Amino acid sequence: MPVEKKGNKGSSPKVYGYFKIDGDKATRTKKNCSRCGKGVYMSEHKDRNTCGKCGLTEFKQ
C-alpha cells in the first residue's frame, strides 16, 4: 500500500504574516527574540510576548 502524504514540507504560508510590504520596503510585524536573535519571532498574547524556542517571556505594561 502506498503511504499518503499529509502535507507539503517547506515554508509555512503563515510566514507571510510576519512581514508588511510597503512599496519596495518590507517591515517586520512581530518582535524578534532578544535571547535567540534574528529569525526567531515572539508570539503575541494579550498580556505578554513569548518565545517558543527558548521560553523567554516579556510582560506588557
Secondary structure as a PSIPRED ss2 file (coil, helix, strand):
# PSIPRED VFORMAT (PSIPRED V4.0)

   1 M C   1.000  0.000  0.000
   2 P C   1.000  0.000  0.000
   3 V C   1.000  0.000  0.000
   4 E C   1.000  0.000  0.000
   5 K C   1.000  0.000  0.000
   6 K C   1.000  0.000  0.000
   7 G C   1.000  0.000  0.000
   8 N C   1.000  0.000  0.000
   9 K C   1.000  0.000  0.000
  10 G C   1.000  0.000  0.000
  11 S C   1.000  0.000  0.000
  12 S C   1.000  0.000  0.000
  13 P H   0.000  1.000  0.000
  14 K H   0.000  1.000  0.000
  15 V H   0.000  1.000  0.000
  16 Y H   0.000  1.000  0.000
  17 G H   0.000  1.000  0.000
  18 Y H   0.000  1.000  0.000
  19 F E   0.000  0.000  1.000
  20 K E   0.000  0.000  1.000
  21 I E   0.000  0.000  1.000
  22 D E   0.000  0.000  1.000
  23 G C   1.000  0.000  0.000
  24 D C   1.000  0.000  0.000
  25 K E   0.000  0.000  1.000
  26 A E   0.000  0.000  1.000
  27 T E   0.000  0.000  1.000
  28 R E   0.000  0.000  1.000
  29 T C   1.000  0.000  0.000
  30 K C   1.000  0.000  0.000
  31 K C   1.000  0.000  0.000
  32 N E   0.000  0.000  1.000
  33 C E   0.000  0.000  1.000
  34 S C   1.000  0.000  0.000
  35 R C   1.000  0.000  0.000
  36 C C   1.000  0.000  0.000
  37 G E   0.000  0.000  1.000
  38 K E   0.000  0.000  1.000
  39 G E   0.000  0.000  1.000
  40 V E   0.000  0.000  1.000
  41 Y E   0.000  0.000  1.000
  42 M E   0.000  0.000  1.000
  43 S E   0.000  0.000  1.000
  44 E E   0.000  0.000  1.000
  45 H C   1.000  0.000  0.000
  46 K C   1.000  0.000  0.000
  47 D C   1.000  0.000  0.000
  48 R E   0.000  0.000  1.000
  49 N E   0.000  0.000  1.000
  50 T E   0.000  0.000  1.000
  51 C E   0.000  0.000  1.000
  52 G C   1.000  0.000  0.000
  53 K C   1.000  0.000  0.000
  54 C C   1.000  0.000  0.000
  55 G C   1.000  0.000  0.000
  56 L C   1.000  0.000  0.000
  57 T E   0.000  0.000  1.000
  58 E E   0.000  0.000  1.000
  59 F E   0.000  0.000  1.000
  60 K C   1.000  0.000  0.000
  61 Q C   1.000  0.000  0.000
